[in-house]
Amino acid sequence: MAAYLCPPAVIHGEHAVKTSQIVAEVRDRHPHAAWAPRIDGIAASTGIETRGWMLPLESAVAPGDGGGLRAVGVGRAQEALARDGFTEQDVDRVIAALEAVPAPQTVQERTAPAWEAVQSYGERAARGALQIAGLDAADVDCLITSHSTTPALPGLDVALANKLALRPDAMLLPATQWACVAGTRSLALAAELVAADPDRVVLVVIAEALSTTYQPADDTLESLIVRLLFADTAVATVVTGRPRRESVLRLDATWHHTLPGTQDLHRLETRADGTHFVMDRRGPRAVQETVTAMWEWLRTRYQDDPDSWHPDVLLAHPGGTRVLEYMEQTMPDAWPSGLLDYSRDSYTSGNRGGAAVFDILRRAHDAGQKAGNRAVLYAAAPGLTATALEGEWL
């Protein structure tokens, strides 16, 4: 397998949301939560001071358009109160009071503006990637897309096919549920496609508005962590079966791994007030199992050269810094230090989900890489599933 990757375009959320703003909002809303006395320490432990969102924080915490009577309706409430013997004056007073109670946003109110932003950011990233690759939309033979937090049908693939005016015969491959593994898995799929037809041009676009999982009413510790971690980003890149002048990385091998019985550890749940990201504290340990399996894949792949081979950079999105620490602790002793520096740098401005590996890759590229340096790309996602690739800088 040989697939050639052009530098990715990365579009960060334009609304800077400070950790101090999130802490103030959460503290004001949940002053009696069990974790409230520790909130400053919890926030500091993330190492994130600011993250970019596609929409401002105010849009996430704003009440819905309807009042407290939205679910049952004013008419039915009036009838119920009248049946219970309330006078007309009392009914009017109660109805006015209930209508003044702020109601949470509905799924539509929360998701619709984010979906518009995902399309807009996705288009900007796609156009940027084509420009970087020196190509036009007419050159695209296949479009692979992923966006997990803004479900829509038709999805981002069809939206971008229209916005970019792709050829009618371009293959569209949407992968809405890849989530955090979208970066590596989309590249693995693109590599398979260009291996089958080396003249094929594949455009990959991932746009994630992870801020839609910010749920003000949730008062669990896990919900607090979700609020603090996520950032919004759109990324895109071009993959070809033959090297181009703009190509910077050759992908040589792919690896996939799924842990059975772990589908409940991380998940998205759609409720009346929008999308909730639910995670279990057992998650990091499960992710560590996929890391161990990846080390074994690399050991087997290079078993004839165990002492001298090592990656020169490791572009990893394992979901958090805790697993990055585990990766550093368990990688072979002979490997050089600092392999995860670009991954750590990316995390200082938020967890970007499926867009993370492309952001990390862009940071490594911008820092400068020597031709012949080896790279390993890795990501894990809810499922629990992981995909890695191994390749060489050009």
Disulfide bonds with the S-S distance in Angstrom:
none
